[in-house]
Amino acid sequence: MITKRIIPCLDVKDGRVVKGVNFKALGDVASPVDLAKFYSQNGADELVFYDITASAEGRALFTDILCETAKSVFIPLTVGGGINSTADFDRVLKCGADKVSVNSGAIRNPAIIGEAAKLYGDQCVVLSVDIKRVDGVFRVFSKGGRENTGMEAIEWIKLCVGNGAGEVVVNSIDTDGVKKGFDIEMLEKVCEAVNVPVIASGGAGCMEDFITLFKALPKVDAGLAASIFHFGEVKISDLKQMMKDNSIPVRI
């Protein structure tokens, strides 16, 4: 049986890990290198590194801090932010990333998904989608949740998976940083629409939220969170033990 993954997320701005609420009011947390090393040594299954202002600022992802972070971890590393071409994929992979996450870049140029999948394989291409309800409809947002694209989220995800995205990270802007639980309704719609791994992001406030997620949606492959791990509110080892106690397959 495939184990469920627990993935801490490092949202990086100006070389520091930050965290906010609903994608706003970002506050400083720590060095990404130090945090990555800690998670690699303390039970994380994978790690996500987002340069969260690269797309909004129209620049390439910072590679110096990424290279240093990649050297400090021994678990799979997914990297995103400012990915707009296959050249960006190549640069980030050469810095030590195992997978590349594309969001705003795919919105600007949907062909990047297929081009990257052919070059590096579907398993390397991660579609990250920032989704918010607008008048009851799931809409795709770009540039770190700043701009409403007007696109319906589920159809966008289906299109990108059809083009070669091998994994989908579903970021719920409505629940981000609120700590009231994952967006089960949104995640269920995504799981019904695609047959690739789905990673839930946004809303985790306690260990029980992960139990609820995996019990309610067995098709979800992983739970991603930031602040509850960064601030020591939840220890990954404790979370995994609770998952095991609740008969959820997990790597201890």
SVG drawing of the C-alpha trace seen along z (x, -y; Angstrom):
<svg xmlns="http://www.w3.org/2000/svg" viewBox="-22 -43 47 45">
<polyline fill="none" stroke="black" stroke-width="0.4" points="0.0,0.0 1.3,-3.5 2.1,-5.5 0.7,-9.0 3.3,-11.8 3.8,-14.6 5.4,-17.6 6.5,-20.8 6.5,-23.9 9.1,-26.6 7.6,-29.9 10.7,-31.9 10.9,-35.7 14.1,-37.6 16.0,-34.5 13.9,-33.9 11.0,-31.6 7.8,-33.6 4.2,-32.7 1.0,-34.6 -2.8,-34.2 -4.8,-33.9 -1.6,-34.6 -1.2,-38.0 0.6,-39.6 3.8,-37.7 6.0,-37.4 9.6,-36.2 10.1,-32.6 13.6,-31.3 16.5,-30.5 15.3,-28.0 18.6,-26.1 18.3,-25.6 14.6,-24.6 15.2,-22.3 18.0,-20.5 15.7,-20.2 12.9,-18.6 15.1,-16.3 16.4,-14.9 13.0,-14.8 10.7,-12.6 9.5,-14.8 8.8,-12.7 9.4,-15.5 10.0,-19.2 8.6,-22.0 10.5,-25.2 8.6,-28.2 10.1,-31.5 6.8,-33.1 7.4,-36.6 9.4,-35.5 6.4,-35.5 4.9,-38.7 8.2,-40.5 8.9,-39.2 12.2,-37.6 13.9,-34.2 14.0,-32.1 16.9,-32.8 19.3,-29.9 22.0,-30.6 19.8,-30.0 18.2,-27.0 21.5,-25.3 22.5,-25.7 19.1,-24.3 19.3,-21.4 22.7,-20.4 21.3,-20.2 18.4,-17.7 18.3,-14.0 14.6,-13.7 12.8,-14.7 12.7,-18.4 10.1,-20.2 10.9,-23.7 8.7,-26.5 8.5,-30.2 9.3,-32.1 9.2,-28.9 8.3,-30.2 10.3,-28.0 12.0,-24.7 15.2,-26.6 13.9,-27.4 13.2,-23.8 16.7,-22.9 18.3,-25.5 16.3,-24.5 17.0,-20.8 20.7,-21.5 20.5,-23.3 19.4,-20.0 15.6,-19.9 13.9,-16.6 10.7,-18.0 9.7,-21.4 6.4,-23.1 4.8,-25.5 1.9,-27.8 1.8,-31.3 4.2,-30.2 1.7,-27.6 -1.1,-30.1 0.9,-32.4 2.1,-29.5 0.2,-26.2 2.5,-24.5 5.3,-24.5 3.7,-21.5 3.9,-19.3 7.3,-20.5 8.8,-19.9 7.1,-16.5 8.7,-15.3 12.1,-16.5 12.2,-15.4 9.2,-13.0 5.8,-13.5 7.0,-12.7 9.2,-15.8 6.3,-18.2 4.2,-19.4 1.2,-21.6 0.6,-24.0 -2.8,-25.7 -3.9,-28.6 -7.7,-28.4 -10.3,-30.6 -14.1,-30.6 -15.5,-33.5 -19.3,-33.7 -19.4,-30.0 -17.1,-29.0 -13.5,-27.6 -11.3,-30.1 -7.6,-29.9 -5.4,-32.8 -2.0,-33.7 1.1,-35.6 1.0,-34.2 -2.8,-34.5 -2.8,-38.2 -4.7,-38.0 -7.9,-36.2 -7.4,-34.6 -11.1,-33.9 -10.4,-30.3 -12.5,-27.5 -10.0,-25.5 -11.1,-21.9 -11.1,-22.3 -7.7,-23.9 -6.3,-21.1 -7.7,-18.4 -6.2,-20.2 -2.7,-20.4 -2.7,-16.8 -3.8,-15.8 -0.8,-17.7 1.6,-15.9 1.6,-17.2 2.4,-14.2 1.3,-15.7 -1.1,-18.4 -0.7,-20.7 -4.0,-22.2 -3.6,-25.4 -6.8,-26.7 -6.5,-30.4 -9.8,-30.3 -8.2,-28.1 -4.5,-29.2 -3.1,-30.0 -6.5,-29.9 -5.9,-26.6 -9.4,-25.4 -8.7,-22.3 -8.1,-21.4 -10.6,-22.3 -12.2,-18.9 -14.9,-20.1 -12.3,-21.5 -9.9,-18.6 -12.7,-16.1 -13.5,-17.8 -9.9,-17.6 -9.5,-13.9 -12.6,-13.0 -11.2,-14.8 -7.7,-13.4 -5.7,-10.2 -2.4,-11.6 -1.2,-12.2 -3.0,-15.1 -1.3,-17.1 -3.6,-19.0 -2.3,-22.5 -3.8,-25.2 -5.7,-25.0 -3.9,-22.5 -4.1,-23.6 -3.6,-20.4 -2.8,-16.7 -6.5,-15.8 -6.9,-17.9 -4.5,-15.4 -6.5,-12.5 -9.7,-14.0 -8.2,-14.7 -6.9,-11.2 -10.0,-9.5 -12.4,-11.6 -10.3,-11.5 -8.3,-8.3 -7.3,-9.4 -5.3,-12.4 -1.6,-11.4 -0.1,-13.9 -0.7,-16.7 1.3,-19.9 1.6,-22.5 3.8,-25.3 3.2,-27.3 2.2,-24.4 5.5,-22.7 7.6,-25.9 6.4,-27.1 6.6,-23.6 2.8,-23.3 2.9,-19.9 5.9,-17.5 6.0,-15.3 7.0,-12.3 3.9,-12.7 1.7,-13.3 2.9,-10.1 2.4,-8.1 -1.2,-9.4 -1.7,-8.5 -0.4,-5.0 -2.7,-4.6 -5.6,-5.6 -4.6,-2.9 -3.4,-5.4 -0.4,-4.1 2.6,-6.2 6.4,-5.9 7.6,-6.1"/>
</svg>
